[in-house]
Amino acid sequence: MPRYVYKEQRDWLFSDHVEDIIPESHIAHFDLNKLHSTANAAINKEHVLILTPMQTFHEKYWENLLQLSYPRELIELGFIIPRSPSGDVALKKLEAAVKKIQASKKNDRFSKITILRQESLSFEKLEEKERHALAVQKQRRSVMATARNELLFSTLSPYTSWVLWLDADIVETPVNLIQDMTAHNRPVLAANVYQRYYNVEEKKNDIRPYDFNNWQESATGLEIASKMSDDEIIVEGYAEIATYRPLMAHFYDPHNPVNEEMLLDGVGGGCTLVKAEVHRDGAMFPNFPFYNLIETEGFAKMAKRLNYEVYGLPNYLVYHIEE
């Protein structure tokens, strides 16, 4: 055991001449003016924070994450898992996967991995159809927004340049996902989320649009919102609320350039890249109706209110797990 000898004792508590007793290594200085998010993220060694709310651990999600080609020493991972039976199962599987990769060679390890447990309502008992029912959307999306905010505010570091929101159900992306998306150098950029499935009618494997939260505002949507009370929300993709908004999911054209962009007013959280400064400036995920929008769509509205532009990539596909 080390011995500490204080040769000089002073009444330092009320002294005007207190020596610095804090070790230098305990004080960290970060100049955010020198922190950049550029089109050459990997070359400029910009740190990327990948955030995933997770209720179910899919092995294919993890395998896809590991095949991303962005340098792992520049990647931090953050997860938030509900405190529920399904969350317990997901946590056990995630921890096993994390321990395995972080115990491997140094170059194969991620810079940092954070796992949070969330105290919140759980929708695990709902079937897929019930989970997407219009009647539960306000409560469900509010809980999801709270989880996203807890995850974001607990993991965003002073050296984070980019935040990639990647849902736990996304199981297939290009290996250069991060390089491809950062190359656009947009404040907010959403990939187009599709789903692989077996087309019974045509008897072949096929793809179909999945995420309808990436959209452009319409005159009808604005009119509907103008007649709503402040505590009501518009949820896209439901016949009960026909907004006639142009949905990015329907703009996919395999013959057009994969890097083609379109302006958006709403985004989903399936695969959305955000410059960290957008979040630092205050754009978060409202768990309350914000201009009659909530969660990721409310985030897009908030980002635009902060004068950031929101874009989507209609021909850049990532794939949701088949349910």
URJO-V467881 format. One line per field, one symbol per residue. ss: DSSP state (H for helix, E for strand, L for the rest). phi: phi as a letter, one per 20 degrees, with the letter a starting at -180 (. if undefined). Layout:
ss = ???
phi = ???
//
This chain:
ss = LLLLLLLLLLLHHHLLLLLLLLLHHHLLLLLHHHLLLLLLLLLLLLEEEEEEEELLLLHHHHHHHHLLLLLHHHEEEEEEEELLHHHHHHHHHHHHHHHHHHLLLHHHLLLEEEEEEELLLLLLLLLHHHHLLHHHHHHHHHHHHHHHHHHHHHHLLLLEEEEEEELLLEEELLLLHHHHHHLLLLLEEEEEEEEEEEELLLLEEEEEELLLLLELLLHHHHHHHHLLLLLLLLLLLLLLLLLLLLEHHHHLLLLLLLLLLEELLELLLLEEEEEHHHHHLLLLLLLLLELLELHHHHHHHHHHHLLLLEEEEEEEEEEELLL
phi = .fddddfcdceffdeeceffdeggfedddceffeecccfdgffeleeddedcfcdcedgfffffffefefgffddddccccfebgfffffffffffffffffeeggfeeegacdcdddeafcdfeefgfffdfgfdfffffffffffffgfffecfdfdfeccdecffeedbbffegfffffffldfcbdeeedbebeeffelbfbcbfcedeebdfcffffffffeeffedcedfncffceelffeggeefcfeegfefdbfcdccedfbcecfgfffffpfcdfecfclmcblffffffffffemdedccdfddecceffd
//
